[in-house]
Amino acid sequence: MVSRKDNDFADFNKLVSKANKRLRRLEKKGWKTRAYNKAVKTGGKFHNRRGASYKEKAREYQRVKNFLNSETSTVRGSKKVLKQMLSRTGLEDIVGDDPDTIMTSEEVEGADGSVTLVNKFFDIASMVDDYLENHRGVKISSDEIWRSIHDTYLAGYEEDFSDADAEEIVGDVVRRLHNDYLKTHTSSSSHKTWSAI
C-alpha cells in the first residue's frame, strides 16, 4: 500500500535531477541569474532527502519546484528575461543585446565594462527600491525606477554613470522620481507620502 506521503514525492527524484542539471548548466556558463543565486543562497545543490522527515522533504520539494518554475533557471529563459530587461531599461542601446556577451564571466574582466555597467544599473535600481520602501514607505514599479535611472544618467551620459558615486545616483534618482510623482499626483494625501524627501 502506498501512503499519501509517498505519493506526494513520487516524482521527486526526477525533479531533483532536472533541477541539478539546470543549476550545473548555469554554473558552467557563468550565469548568476536570480534563480541560480536564490538556489545557492538557500542551500545550493538540490537533494532528494532520503531518510528525512516529511517536513524536511516538503521544504526541499518546494525549493526544487520554485527553482524549476523560475524562468531564469534555464539558460534560454535567462536570455529571454535579460533581453526584455535590457530593452525595457534602455541598456540595450548601450551594451548591445547579446546575452552571451553580456553575461559571460570573461566579460566582467573585459575592457568595455558592459557587465560592470549592467550590474551597477541593477544595483542602483535595487538601492533606490530599498530606500523608497524602507525609508519612505513608497513602492514604485521596477519599470519606473529603471526609466528614471536611464533618463537621469544614461541618456547620453554613460561615462557619468560609470564614474558617479552610487549614493549620489540614488539621491538624484529618488529626487527625479519624487518630482515625477508630484507632477502626476495632485491630491494632498499623495504629497504627504513624499514630502520628507
Phi, psi and omega in degrees: 000133180265127180278164178302320182297321178292321179296323181302329185243027184302319182261011187302314181299321178295318180294320178298315179298315179297316180296317180294325176296316179296317180299316179296320179298314179297318180295315180298322181283343180083020182266118178260073183281172179301315180295317179299311181299320180293320179298316179296317182294328183263011175138355177074226183307142181275147182230150179278351174059044175300135179081359180277163177291164179302319181297316179295318178296317181298320179295315180292322178301315179296320179298316179297312181298317178300317180297310183295329180280349179281132180297331182272014176275352176241156178296315181299313179297321179295320178298317180298312181297316180298316179299318179297316182294318179298320179292315182291332183269345184087000180287339181304321180292334186267314186252357182091183183233019178268104183302324180298318179292319184286322189267345184291146183295332178298325182296329181302324181264005182287171185281334187279342174071019180302313181295319179301316179296313180297314179299316180297319179304310183286331173296315179297316179301318179295319178295319178297313180300313179299315181299310183297317183287315186278328184255339182238351181066028182245133177246122180238147181295151177302321180301319179293319179295314180299315181298320181293319177297315180299311183292326182283320188238330191261348181289074179093002184234043183303324181296318178300319182294315182297324184269342186288152177287138183302317181295324177296316180297314180303314179300314180297317181292318179298317178299317179296315178299320179299311180298317178298320180297315180295327179293327185262345181240114186259350182287150182294331179291329178293322182293327180300318183304322186255359190298334185277356184284000000 
